[in-house]
Amino acid sequence: MQRAVNLQLLIQRKLMQSTPDLFFTRRAVWFLLASAWLFLLPLAAQEIEQPKEHFGRERTYDILHYRLNIGIDEKVKAVSGNVEITLVPLRPDLSELSFDAEEMKIEDVQVGKKSVEYLQCCDKLEVELDKPARLTDTLRVTIRYSASPSTGLYFIRPDSAYPNRPWQVWSQGQSMYNHFWFPCYDYPNDFATSEMIVTVNERFTVIGNGKLVGVRHNPEAKTKTFHWRESRPHVSYLISLVAGEYAELKDSWNGIPISYYVYPQDTGIAMLSFSKTLKMVKFFSEKTGFRYPWEKYTQTMVADFVYGGMENVSATTLTDYTIHDQRAHRDYASDGLIAHELAHQWWGDLLTCRDWSHAWLNEGFATYFENAYQGIDKGRNYAAYEMLGDQGSVIGSDVGTNRRPTVTNRYIDVDDIFDNRIYAKGACILHMLRFVLGDQLFWKSIRHYVHKHAFQNVETNDFKIAIEEATGRNLHWFFDQWVYNAGYPEFEITSRWDSLRGLVDLTVKQVQQERDSLSRVFSTPAAVEIWSGGQPRTERIMISQVEEIFPFACDGKPDLVVFDKGNWILKKASFQKSVAEWLYQLKHAEMIDRVLAVRELQTFVDSAEVRRALSEMLLQDSVWQIRVEAARVFGASKDDSAATVLMEAYADIHPRVREAVVAELASYHTPEVLALLQRAYAQDSSDAVAAAALRAIARIDTLKGWELCLHALSRDSHGERIRVKALRTLAERGDEEALRLVKDYTRYGVPREIRTEAVAALARTWHLFDDVADYLITLLDDPSFHVRRAVIDALGAMPARQAIEPLRRKVGEESDARMRRSAREAIVKIKKRLNNTSH
């Protein structure tokens, strides 16, 4: 029987109470009343929110176990049933319980076997206990409910426009979305065990957390009921449900079942993506010193996933683009995604950040461990090159007003902090920490940290203390500047040989302009490599001042001085060297420093000596990353002989090199180059190379390129790589015919990757056209999450005053926080463009 309490009576009762509690103090009630009035204000009148401080959520109880017993109706996009929550009070005389429950109908709440009064308001379910609970009590709360969630649980189905789309239901709980499909405590500072009994269409397989207890078939109802149980504690956002038609591929590691749930038609190619899973499990178990912690591990493909992957406890969900055929395998490897989500089974699942401000402990660790695995699997050069990319992404974004610390509690929506400050910079922080401590102490610290806090919440200080306990090192200074503050050092470096003293003086200046409460002078160790007489030696220095001079004894004038050998430090660096020194570095230093030398030599590409050296690297170097970088710099020389060298380099075995070569050949308008590019488009074994050739042809011969791009729109490739490149190239013509064509590819029914590219192309090429902005506004309510987000970003790139109010509406109505953030940012960008135009 429903026993919902009248809101007015409950508020009056609370106001009369003299003893405050967590959920209904007098102030909280008045806030509730005031908040209700806010819903009456028109969205257009509300100002754009500003970030504010968020503090870790307090608990009045500790959940021990969730038991979901639910049914899924995929046709009406609904879930119904009950959740049984076992908990113990954390406060004496606890009289109320509050659960997160949004967009759902509560039908009954029982404590024990007795129905109790409850109030459902906004995103909360407030439960009145008949009598205060003691600290020694164990309560069992059963909530019967139904929901048609707008987020958290996604219903994928075919329609007339996408008849081949599969029937699927899948959840996505991070950061706090599981409370849209079952009542729970939806915050990461509570660990509990869980089980899920799910009844679905008999055609479906259900994949959940933990161990499969059993499957019951009901032929009369044409349903199956799957019972999954996770007996090891975890946080609620990691509870996962996936239902669909799957084939299971089975494997195992050290007695732990490993399964891959894929579409039946993909069983023959799936292991191209998953074949290294066992090697990854072994690597992470050994490096952490902690054996894979869960009962099993599954990886399940889903359609239209809103992320690349999600690390639910023992049950990772992955976008179905993870699966690819042999041709795509030349360009596209799923290893990084697979490794990242698997690493989360330790970093994020076994140890989970206590509140979201410390999310780098989840994402930065997973990103770095992904990199560490790639270093073992593909070699140190690969890992170093990837880390250089991570550093570049941080340097490009953590500047000016966009600077923020890695750990911050200032945000609007919690998802706002999930950017490269916790992923890429988090990985950079661990990389620098590894340099500070050295390999032996770094891995000792990691192992101590994971063992000390397994199946627990953590915050950054827990990690810092674990390092101190394992090594005796006090790294307060390190965490203060890299984790709790923002920015990075910018160095100007010079070296001077003093023959009278027999010393080479290395001058290091920090020239970053942003020295304030977020950034200051950085302290960091650095490796300095000095080459003399053809032999290198490495010295270690400690930088801590705005300007310092470090003298090094040297038998003669050094051939080369390398600052930050191995590129460990997140930084910008300008080192004044001669062409001869850069060429020496190109030939003799370790790989990542050679890459940096190639980039620096672009300044001297007019030199015949530099072009010869780059040509040699492009054609003969054993490291493909060097060949890629050399192609990019060498091609930029525009020297008459460059086309000949690039054409010769097209024979390279590595597709990334051929792709770079083909892209650079677009600058050379000769019949021989055009013939090679046409051959590359038609015959190359790599779709990435073919796509690059397509674009290069269009840059050389506009008419031929147009015809070829139209042809390419009918050519299949993994992730629609070729069609996307064709559409992007066609849009660059900017005429009415191109506009009609690009606009047509935004329509519902076109593959998602092409639709999002078409949307972006409209804003990129026709950003000053009001009718284009008006058209994009009509797509703001598109059924596709990805298309709506692309439309919001596109409008933000246009001076479209008419888009401001529709975007404000999206801020108010979108359930996904990333979409709301995109809409807020788009409004700010539009206003800036309008202001610049008016001036």
VENGI-V388551 format. One record per pair of residues at least 24 apart in sequence whose C-alpha atoms are under 8 Angstrom apart, sorted by sequence separation. I is the first residue (numbers start at 1). J is the second residue. If there is no record, write none. Layout:
# VENGI-V388551
I	J
I	J
This chain:
# VENGI-V388551
63	87
64	88
100	124
101	125
199	223
200	224
488	512
521	545
532	556
560	584
566	590
706	730
62	87
63	88
99	124
100	125
152	177
153	178
199	224
200	225
253	278
316	341
341	366
445	470
521	546
532	557
533	558
534	559
559	584
560	585
567	592
579	604
643	668
773	798
61	87
62	88
98	124
99	125
151	177
152	178
199	225
252	278
316	342
340	366
343	369
394	420
444	470
445	471
532	558
533	559
566	592
567	593
611	637
619	645
631	657
635	661
647	673
674	700
777	803
780	806
804	830
61	88
62	89
98	125
99	126
112	139
152	179
153	180
198	225
199	226
340	367
343	370
393	420
394	421
444	471
531	558
532	559
566	593
583	610
662	689
727	754
773	800
796	823
61	89
62	90
98	126
111	139
112	140
152	180
153	181
197	225
198	226
253	281
309	337
530	558
531	559
532	560
565	593
598	626
605	633
628	656
632	660
636	664
759	787
774	802
60	89
61	90
97	126
98	127
111	140
112	141
151	180
152	181
197	226
198	227
253	282
308	337
340	369
441	470
530	559
531	560
605	634
619	648
628	657
631	660
632	661
635	664
638	667
647	676
659	688
663	692
666	695
724	753
728	757
773	802
774	803
777	806
793	822
796	825
797	826
801	830
60	90
61	91
96	126
97	127
111	141
112	142
150	180
196	226
197	227
209	239
311	341
339	369
340	370
394	424
441	471
530	560
531	561
583	613
595	625
599	629
615	645
619	649
624	654
627	657
631	661
635	665
638	668
643	673
659	689
662	692
663	693
666	696
687	717
691	721
695	725
724	754
727	757
728	758
731	761
756	786
760	790
764	794
767	797
768	798
770	800
773	803
780	810
789	819
792	822
793	823
796	826
800	830
801	831
59	90
60	91
96	127
97	128
110	141
111	142
149	180
196	227
197	228
208	239
209	240
310	341
311	342
314	345
339	370
393	424
394	425
487	518
488	519
529	560
530	561
562	593
579	610
595	626
598	629
602	633
605	636
606	637
618	649
655	686
658	689
662	693
665	696
666	697
669	700
691	722
694	725
695	726
698	729
723	754
727	758
731	762
734	765
756	787
759	790
760	791
763	794
767	798
768	799
792	823
795	826
796	827
799	830
96	128
97	129
109	141
110	142
149	181
195	227
196	228
208	240
209	241
309	341
313	345
485	517
486	518
487	519
489	521
529	561
530	562
591	623
594	626
598	630
601	633
602	634
605	637
624	656
625	657
628	660
632	664
635	667
663	695
664	696
667	699
668	700
690	722
694	726
734	766
755	787
759	791
762	794
763	795
767	799
796	828
797	829
798	830
799	831
95	128
96	129
109	142
110	143
147	180
148	181
195	228
196	229
207	240
208	241
311	344
312	345
391	424
485	518
486	519
489	522
528	561
529	562
619	652
624	657
628	661
631	664
655	688
656	689
659	692
663	696
666	699
667	700
688	721
692	725
720	753
724	757
728	761
732	765
760	793
764	797
789	822
793	826
796	829
797	830
801	834
60	94
95	129
109	143
147	181
195	229
207	241
208	242
311	345
336	370
339	373
390	424
391	425
485	519
488	522
528	562
529	563
595	629
599	633
602	636
655	689
659	693
662	696
666	700
687	721
688	722
691	725
695	729
719	753
720	754
731	765
752	786
756	790
760	794
763	797
792	826
796	830
799	833
800	834
95	130
108	143
109	144
194	229
195	230
206	241
207	242
336	371
390	425
510	545
511	546
528	563
529	564
591	626
598	633
687	722
691	726
752	787
756	791
759	794
763	798
795	830
798	833
799	834
61	97
95	131
96	132
107	143
108	144
194	230
206	242
207	243
313	349
509	545
510	546
527	563
528	564
529	565
60	97
95	132
106	143
107	144
108	145
193	230
194	231
206	243
261	298
312	349
390	427
391	428
509	546
510	547
526	563
527	564
528	565
22	60
94	132
95	133
106	144
107	145
193	231
205	243
206	244
257	295
258	296
259	297
260	298
261	299
262	300
263	301
311	349
336	374
390	428
481	519
509	547
526	564
527	565
93	132
94	133
106	145
107	146
193	232
194	233
204	243
205	244
256	295
257	296
258	297
259	298
260	299
261	300
262	301
481	520
508	547
509	548
526	565
527	566
93	133
94	134
105	145
106	146
143	183
192	232
193	233
204	244
205	245
256	296
257	297
258	298
259	299
260	300
261	301
507	547
508	548
92	133
93	134
104	145
105	146
192	233
193	234
203	244
204	245
205	246
256	297
387	428
481	522
507	548
508	549
92	134
93	135
104	146
105	147
191	233
192	234
203	245
204	246
507	549
526	568
91	134
92	135
104	147
191	234
192	235
200	243
506	549
507	550
526	569
89	133
91	135
103	147
104	148
190	234
191	235
192	236
505	549
506	550
89	134
90	135
103	148
104	149
190	235
191	236
194	239
478	523
505	550
506	551
89	135
103	149
189	235
190	236
360	406
477	523
478	524
505	551
506	552
88	135
89	136
103	150
188	235
360	407
504	551
505	552
88	136
89	137
187	235
188	236
358	406
359	407
503	551
504	552
88	137
89	138
187	236
188	237
273	322
358	407
503	552
504	553
88	138
186	236
187	237
273	323
357	407
358	408
503	553
504	554
87	138
88	139
185	236
186	237
272	323
273	324
357	408
502	553
503	554
86	138
87	139
184	236
272	324
293	345
357	409
502	554
86	139
87	140
270	323
272	325
292	345
293	346
356	409
429	482
502	555
504	557
86	140
269	323
270	324
272	326
292	346
429	483
502	556
504	558
85	140
86	141
269	324
84	140
85	141
269	325
367	423
84	141
85	142
266	323
269	326
272	329
293	350
367	424
499	556
84	142
125	183
178	236
242	300
356	414
364	422
368	426
499	557
83	142
84	143
178	237
276	335
280	339
284	343
359	418
363	422
364	423
367	426
368	427
82	142
83	143
177	237
273	333
274	334
357	417
363	423
364	424
367	427
368	428
497	557
82	143
83	144
176	237
178	239
273	334
274	335
277	338
281	342
360	421
364	425
365	426
497	558
82	144
175	237
232	294
273	335
277	339
280	342
360	422
364	426
365	427
368	430
81	144
82	145
173	236
174	237
359	422
360	423
363	426
364	427
368	431
80	144
81	145
173	237
174	238
274	338
80	145
81	146
173	238
230	295
273	338
361	426
365	430
80	146
173	239
360	426
364	430
495	561
79	146
80	147
173	240
78	146
79	147
172	240
78	147
79	148
171	240
78	148
170	240
171	241
77	148
78	149
170	241
171	242
77	149
169	241
170	242
240	312
23	96
169	242
170	243
238	311
239	312
240	313
168	242
169	243
238	312
239	313
23	98
168	243
169	244
237	312
238	313
240	315
104	180
168	244
406	482
407	483
408	484
102	179
103	180
104	181
167	244
168	245
405	482
406	483
407	484
77	155
101	179
102	180
166	244
167	245
405	483
406	484
100	179
101	180
102	181
166	245
234	313
405	484
406	485
101	181
405	485
406	486
491	571
493	573
74	155
101	182
102	183
404	485
405	486
489	570
490	571
491	572
492	573
493	574
494	575
495	576
101	183
404	486
405	487
488	570
489	571
490	572
491	573
492	574
493	575
494	576
100	183
101	184
403	486
404	487
488	571
489	572
490	573
491	574
492	575
493	576
494	577
99	183
100	184
210	294
211	295
403	487
488	572
99	184
100	185
210	295
211	296
284	369
99	185
100	186
210	296
99	186
398	486
399	487
284	373
398	487
436	525
283	373
74	167
207	300
280	373
395	488
74	168
74	169
361	459
83	182
85	184
351	450
361	460
83	183
358	459
79	181
351	453
358	460
209	312
210	313
351	454
352	455
354	457
209	313
210	314
346	450
350	454
351	455
352	456
353	457
354	458
355	459
2	107
3	108
209	314
210	315
350	455
351	456
352	457
353	458
354	459
1	107
2	108
209	315
349	455
350	456
351	457
352	458
353	459
1	108
208	315
351	458
207	315
238	349
3	115
5	117
7	119
3	116
4	117
5	118
6	119
405	518
1	115
3	117
4	118
5	119
235	349
400	514
404	518
3	118
4	119
234	349
403	518
4	120
234	350
235	352
66	192
70	196
72	198
63	190
64	191
65	192
66	193
67	194
68	195
69	196
70	197
71	198
72	199
73	200
62	190
63	191
64	192
65	193
66	194
67	195
68	196
69	197
70	198
71	199
72	200
73	201
63	192
64	193
65	194
66	195
67	196
68	197
69	198
70	199
71	200
72	201
57	187
65	195
67	197
68	198
57	189
170	302
435	568
168	302
168	303
432	568
166	303
431	568
432	569
165	303
172	310
432	570
428	569
428	570
156	303
156	304
288	443
287	443
290	447
288	446
289	447
288	447
287	447
290	450
290	451
288	450
289	451
189	352
188	352
189	353
188	353
189	354
188	354
189	355
188	355
187	355
188	356
395	570
395	571
395	572
388	567
391	570
391	571
385	592
384	592
381	591
381	592
234	455
233	455
232	455
175	414
175	415
385	625
191	455
191	456
191	457
190	457
189	457
188	457
56	354
57	355
56	355
55	355
331	655
330	655
331	656
55	409
54	409
330	685
331	686
53	409
54	410
330	686
331	687
52	409
53	410
54	411
331	688
52	410
53	411
327	685
328	686
51	410
52	411
327	686
328	687
51	411
52	412
327	687
50	411
51	412
50	412
49	412
328	717
328	718
324	718
321	718
321	719
416	817
415	817
416	818
414	817
415	818
413	817
416	821
413	821
306	785
306	786
161	748
162	749
161	749
151	815
150	815
151	816
44	805
44	808
43	808
44	809
43	809
43	812
48	824
